[in-house]
Amino acid sequence: MIRHLLSGADLDAATATLVLDTAAEMATVAGREVKKLPALRGRTVVNLFYEDSTRTRISFEAAAKRLSADVINFSAKGSSVAKGESLKDTALTLQAMGADAVVVRHPASGAPHRLAEWVDGSVVNAGDGTHEHPTQALLDAYTMRSRLGRLDGLHVAIVGDVLHSRVARSNVLLLSTLGAKVTLIGPPTLIPVDIAAALAPGTDVCYDLDAVLPDVDVVMMLRVQRERMGDSYFPSAREYARRYGLDGPRMRRLPEHAIVMHPGPMNRGMEITPEVADSPRSTIVEQVANGVSVRMAVLYLLLGGNNR
Amino acid sequence: MAYPPAAHSSPPRQPSVKVILAAADVSRVVDRIAHQILEKTQGAADTVLLGIPTRGVPLSRRLADRISTFEDVTVPVGVLDITLYRDDLRRHATRAVGPTDLPSGGIDGKRVILVDDVLFSGRTVRAALDALSDVGRPASVQLAVLVDRGHRQLPIRADYVGKNIPTALAENVKVTLAETDGADEVRLYGGSPA
């Protein structure tokens, strides 16, 4: 087993499948009377969050607690980081406290990779800048597999702000490893030139959502990340919604079995309409529940044994 | 005509292998445990068999099959994976987690009989008892094993034993079953050559 989970590309097909299979077993714990397993008793997991996040942090916290690990939450606001402490000094502090795993979210792309060089424990990337978010890709893959029964041969459309999306990057890497075909869709300004070839061969790019819809098994809508962009990427929110938003009529053009995903938080009315978000095809709430199971699997596989 | 080995030559160093139970013996032993379960539980009412992977699972299915043949009662069968409850997780590379599959009727208030192939240190059973208490509250728990080889490290005993095999610690008991290994057999490896 690998020591850190930094990128969707860290996992080969066998390891990724092991994570998904383990997550399926972890999911059964949620239905039990005692929602706790003793596997990580005495281990310490630090949630090191330099960026605001509700669902990812809570998801990791719930996952670690269900495995009986001790959890320390560290958010940059109100900490020594606000006083100017560097990432390296924070890392060494965590190291001295005996953290077995550090779950890190950071606005700078690549921060978890640096962190992994400084600490002895395992590092899990919980989102770094506009780079990667591998556990989100794993929970998306898990959701697709549980809804559609397979990943190999699926056609997945990832729609929207690919440029700023760490979710899209990790998903392209992981899904292509697992045999799915990905098409990236969005306005040309939000899809970097050559990104498809750079991430994974076989990935397509298309600027017309309607042309692709009848042919996909999964539509993954990305959040328009207003905090990461000026206003210059598309003329107006309304024009974006009209060309790349998923509404009822577009949803009805999907094949019967196709599902609609969104990593959250949603901009309702922007990339997705409430009609679609609340429809039975939408897996948005399921994704959150699956997130805990997948993160339990990742923490168990990284920390459960003696992998040094 | 073969000469006896010369007195000064040391005995061969290959590990010895001894077949303790052949296929027909395994079948008889399983039959006997099934009868004992029926006798001790007075007809196996409210009883659930839970197999501990790997080889406890096919054994529990065989026991249920035998019980239904002998007395025409259906005993629910399930699987109890104990990986996450082991006390040696950190001594090995991460172990893959297997499925736990409880019968649809659940185990609350039932008599649960845990089934495993070999009873040795007792640590597996300790883990199984912990796992069991997290998935329900049985009325009572019993233990059935194909082989008891001794050397307990915990205060645990079996209610149904197929075969007691006195062993040395250095020896190794290996159970193979048709479902998992292609053939039924119990072998004793190592120790002094017989």
Chai-1 contact restraints between the chains, C-beta under 6 A:
chainA,res_idxA,chainB,res_idxB,connection_type,confidence,min_distance_angstrom,max_distance_angstrom,comment,restraint_id
A,M1,B,T94,contact,1.0,0.0,6.0,A-B,restraint_1
A,T22,B,V97,contact,1.0,0.0,6.0,A-B,restraint_2
A,E25,B,V97,contact,1.0,0.0,6.0,A-B,restraint_3
A,R32,B,V135,contact,1.0,0.0,6.0,A-B,restraint_4
A,V34,B,D134,contact,1.0,0.0,6.0,A-B,restraint_5
A,L37,B,L84,contact,1.0,0.0,6.0,A-B,restraint_6
A,A39,B,L84,contact,1.0,0.0,6.0,A-B,restraint_7
A,L301,B,T94,contact,1.0,0.0,6.0,A-B,restraint_8
A,G304,B,L89,contact,1.0,0.0,6.0,A-B,restraint_9
A,G304,B,T94,contact,1.0,0.0,6.0,A-B,restraint_10
A,G305,B,L89,contact,1.0,0.0,6.0,A-B,restraint_11
A,G305,B,H92,contact,1.0,0.0,6.0,A-B,restraint_12
A,G305,B,A93,contact,1.0,0.0,6.0,A-B,restraint_13
A,G305,B,T94,contact,1.0,0.0,6.0,A-B,restraint_14
A,N306,B,R90,contact,1.0,0.0,6.0,A-B,restraint_15
A,N307,B,A93,contact,1.0,0.0,6.0,A-B,restraint_16
